[in-house]
Amino acid sequence: MPIKSYLVHAFEGKKDELVNELNRLPQCEVNPSTNEDVLVLVTDTPTVAAEKKLQQLFESISQIKNMALVSGFDM
């Protein structure tokens, strides 16, 4: 089961929309900052294939300015 954490930067003024969009995705936990357009995203997927599918969904979210993998762990 892959567990990954990301720093996700939203486009200016789009943080709330991005939080809502990411919260709709399965296996995602979003922790927004209080003073910047940055989020901490933690994903927990049952398989590597599910993780790849989730990453493809991230690519379709227009509010994401950039996204950096911080840590990854596969059990």
C-alpha positions, 0 to 999 in steps of 0.5 A: 500500500503506497503512502505518499505526501506532497506539498501542493501549491495552488494558483493565487486565489484558488486554494479553497477550490483546490482543497474542495477538489482534492477532498473529493478524491478517494484516499486523500487527506488535505491539510491546508496552510493558514497563511499561504496557497500551499497544502500538505496532501497525504495519499494512502492507496491500496495498490501501486496501480491505484496510486498511478490512477490517482496521480493521473487525476492530479494532472487534470486538476487546473487549480494545481500550480505545482506539486512536489513529492516529499515522502513515499513509502510502500508497504 
